[in-house]
Amino acid sequence: MRSSDVRTLMVYAVTPLHVGSGRSGGVVDLPVQRDPFGYPVVYASSFKGALKSFCGEAYDLPLKDGRLDCEKAKVCCCLFGPERGDETGSGVVTVTDLIPLFVPVPSMDKGYVYVTSKYLLSRALDFLELGGDAELKNKLTELLNSVMNNSKGTVGVDVAGVNRPIYKVEVKLFKGLGVLADKLKEGVVVLDDEEGSEILERAYIRVTRNSIDLTTKTVKEKALWTEEYLPQGTILMGALIPSVPKDNKYCAEGSSNNVCDGACFEKKLGEFLSKVSEGKGDGVKTFFINLGGKETIGKGIIKVVVNGGVKR
């Protein structure tokens, strides 16, 4: 793997986002996925599944026994792996977890402000060590160093009743993410690790829902539950990493050699991105997908921004 082949992803929540961890014994019945430190995360398996499903929809490919027909969906099964039970190897793209980079939280004097933490910045920089967007890596490194060195931000902003410094951080990948994300131009607040996950809890949306008996128009017994969402405007980061050479017959294009190498990876990823995305200039691609379900109630719509374009 060459670092230049890694694609950095910026993911913007157009609507509230629920990627669930299953039932919980706590106050929230259906919480979002979290890492061991209490921060929200979208596990790679959930995101990869959404990408693969979206790939099939983009190519209008028919299903076979409820799953993609890989003989007709070769690009999708090449990139994201064959369907269950198909012994032809795995996909040529490694999809990482999505980690929150900036989350909008209430502010007494700014309405809302984007917040991150030292831990989240460190996680993002670990991802960027693999490669990807150099400008983003440099800016986040500069931001983290400023915080660690107790350098004061440009102005103060009230978050959780405390006046905190705000730091400027602008890179190409942030431009055009969304209208709410324009608030990034004012800067971000970096929280200490001991308070980061606790303060971010204030931003999450908890919605209590119920199920109605259509014959009586009343709530069904024991049919009340609470769901948790990341707020609209949340910005997450991840990466697409080449996993080659890989033996996968759906990448072979009729060749007797099933091995997909770096050039094959570039070609297949380029075909997929050209099919599903719009260019922003400078090689940046964008597309919209649904992640985590709930699309029928206007939840889970995300905008994905991919850096670097694809070599042809």
C-alpha positions as CSV (number, residue, x, y, z in Angstrom):
1,M,0.0,0.0,0.0
2,R,1.3,3.4,-0.9
3,S,0.2,6.4,1.2
4,S,-0.7,8.3,-2.0
5,D,-3.4,5.7,-2.8
6,V,-5.4,6.2,0.5
7,R,-8.6,8.2,0.1
8,T,-9.6,10.4,3.0
9,L,-13.4,10.6,3.5
10,M,-15.2,13.5,5.1
11,V,-18.8,12.5,6.0
12,Y,-21.4,15.2,6.8
13,A,-24.7,14.3,8.5
14,V,-27.4,16.1,6.4
15,T,-30.0,14.8,8.7
16,P,-29.8,13.2,12.2
17,L,-27.8,10.0,12.0
18,H,-28.6,6.7,13.9
19,V,-26.2,3.8,13.4
20,G,-27.3,1.6,16.2
21,S,-25.5,-0.9,18.5
22,G,-28.7,-2.9,19.2
23,R,-30.8,-3.0,22.3
24,S,-29.6,-1.4,25.5
25,G,-30.5,-1.9,29.1
26,G,-30.2,1.8,29.8
27,V,-32.5,4.8,29.5
28,V,-32.0,4.9,25.7
29,D,-33.3,1.6,24.1
30,L,-31.5,2.1,20.8
31,P,-28.2,4.0,21.3
32,V,-25.7,4.9,18.6
33,Q,-22.5,2.8,18.3
34,R,-19.8,3.9,20.7
35,D,-16.1,3.1,21.2
36,P,-14.7,1.9,24.5
37,F,-14.2,5.6,25.7
38,G,-17.8,6.6,25.2
39,Y,-17.4,8.5,21.9
40,P,-19.7,7.8,19.0
41,V,-18.4,5.8,16.1
42,V,-19.7,4.2,12.9
43,Y,-18.2,0.8,12.7
44,A,-16.6,-0.1,9.3
45,S,-19.0,-3.0,8.8
46,S,-22.0,-0.7,8.9
47,F,-20.4,1.8,6.6
48,K,-19.1,-0.8,4.1
49,G,-22.6,-2.4,3.9
50,A,-24.1,1.0,3.1
51,L,-21.5,1.6,0.4
52,K,-22.0,-1.8,-1.2
53,S,-25.8,-1.4,-1.2
54,F,-25.5,2.1,-2.7
55,C,-23.2,0.7,-5.4
56,G,-25.8,-1.8,-6.4
57,E,-28.5,0.8,-6.5
58,A,-26.3,3.2,-8.6
59,Y,-25.9,0.5,-11.2
60,D,-29.5,-0.6,-11.0
61,L,-28.4,-4.1,-10.5
62,P,-31.0,-6.9,-9.7
63,L,-30.8,-9.0,-6.6
64,K,-30.4,-12.7,-6.3
65,D,-32.0,-14.3,-3.2
66,G,-32.1,-10.9,-1.5
67,R,-28.5,-10.2,-2.2
68,L,-26.4,-8.6,-5.0
69,D,-26.0,-10.8,-8.0
70,C,-22.2,-10.6,-8.3
71,E,-22.2,-11.8,-11.9
72,K,-24.1,-8.6,-12.8
73,A,-22.6,-6.4,-10.1
74,K,-19.0,-7.1,-10.7
75,V,-17.7,-3.6,-9.8
76,C,-19.5,-3.7,-6.5
77,C,-18.3,-7.3,-5.6
78,C,-14.8,-6.5,-6.7
79,L,-14.5,-3.4,-4.5
80,F,-16.5,-4.4,-1.5
81,G,-16.4,-8.2,-1.6
82,P,-18.5,-11.1,-2.9
83,E,-21.7,-12.1,-1.3
84,R,-21.9,-14.5,1.6
85,G,-21.1,-18.1,0.6
86,D,-19.2,-17.0,-2.5
87,E,-15.7,-18.4,-2.2
88,T,-13.9,-16.0,-4.5
89,G,-11.9,-13.9,-2.1
90,S,-12.6,-10.5,-0.5
91,G,-13.0,-7.0,-1.7
92,V,-10.0,-4.8,-2.8
93,V,-11.0,-1.8,-0.6
94,T,-10.5,-1.7,3.1
95,V,-13.2,0.6,4.7
96,T,-12.3,2.1,8.0
97,D,-14.6,3.1,10.9
98,L,-16.0,6.6,10.7
99,I,-14.9,8.7,13.7
100,P,-16.5,12.0,14.7
101,L,-14.2,14.9,14.0
102,F,-16.4,17.8,14.8
103,V,-19.8,17.8,16.5
104,P,-22.1,20.8,16.8
105,V,-23.0,21.5,20.4
106,P,-25.1,24.3,22.0
107,S,-23.3,27.5,23.0
108,M,-24.8,30.3,25.2
109,D,-23.3,33.1,23.1
110,K,-22.9,31.5,19.6
111,G,-26.0,29.4,19.2
112,Y,-23.9,26.4,18.4
113,V,-20.2,25.8,17.9
114,Y,-18.2,22.8,16.6
115,V,-16.4,20.8,19.2
116,T,-13.8,18.1,19.2
117,S,-11.4,16.7,21.7
118,K,-7.7,15.8,22.0
119,Y,-8.6,12.1,21.8
120,L,-10.6,12.6,18.6
121,L,-7.9,14.6,17.0
122,S,-5.3,12.0,17.9
123,R,-7.5,9.2,16.4
124,A,-7.9,11.2,13.2
125,L,-4.1,11.8,13.0
126,D,-3.5,8.0,13.4
127,F,-5.8,7.5,10.4
128,L,-3.9,10.1,8.4
129,E,-0.6,8.5,9.2
130,L,-1.7,5.8,6.7
131,G,-1.9,8.5,4.0
132,G,-4.7,10.5,2.4
133,D,-5.2,14.3,2.6
134,A,-1.9,16.0,3.5
135,E,-3.4,19.4,4.1
136,L,-5.9,18.0,6.6
137,K,-3.1,16.1,8.4
138,N,-1.0,19.3,8.7
139,K,-3.9,21.4,9.9
140,L,-5.0,18.9,12.6
141,T,-1.4,18.4,13.7
142,E,-1.1,22.2,14.0
143,L,-4.4,22.4,15.9
144,L,-3.4,19.6,18.4
145,N,0.0,21.1,19.0
146,S,-1.6,24.5,19.7
147,V,-3.9,22.9,22.3
148,M,-1.2,20.8,23.9
149,N,1.1,23.8,24.2
150,N,-1.7,25.8,25.8
151,S,-1.7,28.3,23.0
152,K,-4.8,30.5,23.3
153,G,-7.4,30.6,20.5
154,T,-8.5,33.7,18.7
155,V,-11.7,34.4,20.8
156,G,-13.6,32.9,23.6
157,V,-16.9,31.0,23.3
158,D,-19.2,29.6,26.0
159,V,-19.6,25.8,26.0
160,A,-21.2,24.1,29.0
161,G,-21.0,27.3,31.0
162,V,-17.2,27.7,30.5
163,N,-15.5,30.3,28.3
164,R,-13.2,28.4,26.1
165,P,-10.7,29.3,23.4
166,I,-11.7,28.7,19.8
167,Y,-9.2,27.7,17.1
168,K,-9.2,28.3,13.4
169,V,-9.0,25.3,11.1
170,E,-9.8,25.5,7.4
171,V,-9.0,23.0,4.7
172,K,-10.2,22.3,1.3
173,L,-12.2,19.2,2.3
174,F,-14.4,21.3,4.6
175,K,-15.6,23.6,1.9
176,G,-19.1,23.0,0.7
177,L,-19.8,20.2,3.2
178,G,-23.1,21.9,4.1
179,V,-24.6,25.1,5.4
180,L,-24.3,24.1,9.0
181,A,-20.7,23.3,8.5
182,D,-20.0,26.9,7.4
183,K,-19.8,27.5,11.2
184,L,-16.3,25.9,11.0
185,K,-15.1,29.2,9.5
186,E,-15.5,30.7,13.0
187,G,-13.2,28.0,14.5
188,V,-13.6,24.9,16.8
189,V,-13.4,24.2,20.5
190,V,-11.1,21.5,21.6
191,L,-12.1,19.7,24.8
192,D,-9.9,18.0,27.4
193,D,-10.3,14.2,27.3
194,E,-11.8,14.0,30.8
195,E,-14.8,16.1,29.7
196,G,-15.0,15.4,26.0
197,S,-17.5,12.5,25.8
198,E,-19.6,14.0,28.6
199,I,-20.1,17.3,26.9
200,L,-20.8,15.7,23.5
201,E,-23.6,13.8,25.2
202,R,-25.5,17.1,25.3
203,A,-25.5,17.3,21.5
204,Y,-27.1,13.9,20.9
205,I,-30.8,13.7,20.0
206,R,-33.0,11.3,21.9
207,V,-36.4,10.7,20.4
208,T,-39.1,8.6,22.1
209,R,-41.3,6.7,19.6
210,N,-44.3,4.4,19.8
211,S,-46.3,2.0,17.7
212,I,-50.0,2.6,17.0
213,D,-52.6,-0.1,16.7
214,L,-54.3,0.9,13.5
215,T,-57.6,-0.7,14.5
216,T,-58.0,1.2,17.8
217,K,-55.8,4.2,17.0
218,T,-54.1,3.8,20.3
219,V,-50.6,3.0,21.4
220,K,-49.8,-0.7,21.5
221,E,-48.9,-2.1,24.9
222,K,-45.1,-2.2,25.5
223,A,-44.5,-0.5,22.2
224,L,-42.7,2.6,23.5
225,W,-39.0,3.0,22.9
226,T,-36.3,5.7,22.7
227,E,-33.8,6.1,19.8
228,E,-30.5,8.1,19.8
229,Y,-29.1,10.2,17.0
230,L,-26.0,12.1,16.2
231,P,-27.2,15.7,15.3
232,Q,-27.4,17.0,11.8
233,G,-24.2,18.8,10.9
234,T,-21.9,16.2,12.6
235,I,-18.7,15.8,10.6
236,L,-17.0,12.4,10.6
237,M,-13.8,11.1,9.1
238,G,-12.7,7.8,7.6
239,A,-10.7,6.3,4.8
240,L,-10.7,4.0,1.8
241,I,-7.5,2.0,1.7
242,P,-6.4,-0.3,-1.1
243,S,-6.1,-4.0,-0.1
244,V,-4.1,-5.4,-3.1
245,P,-3.0,-7.6,-4.6
246,K,-6.1,-9.6,-4.1
247,D,-7.5,-12.7,-5.8
248,N,-11.1,-11.7,-6.8
249,K,-12.6,-13.0,-10.0
250,Y,-15.0,-10.1,-10.2
251,C,-12.1,-7.8,-10.8
252,A,-10.7,-9.9,-13.6
253,E,-12.7,-8.7,-16.6
254,G,-12.6,-12.1,-18.3
255,S,-8.9,-12.6,-17.7
256,S,-7.7,-16.0,-16.5
257,N,-5.6,-14.1,-13.9
258,N,-8.0,-13.2,-11.1
259,V,-5.5,-11.1,-9.2
260,C,-6.3,-7.4,-8.8
261,D,-3.3,-5.1,-8.3
262,G,-2.8,-1.4,-7.7
263,A,-3.7,-0.4,-11.2
264,C,-6.8,-2.6,-11.1
265,F,-7.8,-1.0,-7.7
266,E,-7.5,2.5,-9.2
267,K,-9.5,1.6,-12.2
268,K,-12.4,0.0,-10.3
269,L,-12.6,2.7,-7.7
270,G,-12.5,5.3,-10.4
271,E,-15.3,3.6,-12.2
272,F,-17.4,3.5,-9.0
273,L,-16.8,7.1,-8.0
274,S,-17.4,8.4,-11.6
275,K,-20.7,6.6,-11.6
276,V,-22.0,7.9,-8.2
277,S,-20.4,11.2,-7.6
278,E,-20.1,14.8,-8.7
279,G,-16.7,16.6,-9.0
280,K,-16.0,19.7,-6.9
281,G,-12.8,20.5,-8.7
282,D,-9.3,19.6,-7.5
283,G,-10.0,15.9,-7.8
284,V,-12.6,16.0,-4.9
285,K,-15.7,13.8,-5.4
286,T,-19.0,14.0,-3.5
287,F,-22.1,11.8,-3.2
288,F,-25.1,11.2,-0.9
289,I,-26.1,7.9,0.6
290,N,-28.3,6.7,3.5
291,L,-26.5,5.2,6.5
292,G,-28.1,3.4,9.4
293,G,-31.6,3.1,8.0
294,K,-34.5,5.3,9.2
295,E,-34.7,6.8,5.7
296,T,-38.5,6.7,5.7
297,I,-38.6,9.2,8.6
298,G,-35.9,11.5,7.1
299,K,-32.9,10.2,9.0
300,G,-29.5,8.9,8.1
301,I,-28.8,11.0,4.9
302,I,-25.1,11.7,4.7
303,K,-22.9,13.5,2.3
304,V,-19.6,11.8,1.5
305,V,-16.6,13.8,0.3
306,V,-13.6,11.8,-1.1
307,N,-10.3,13.5,-1.6
308,G,-7.8,13.1,-4.3
309,G,-9.9,11.9,-7.2
310,V,-8.7,8.7,-8.8
311,K,-5.8,8.1,-11.1
312,R,-6.8,7.1,-14.6
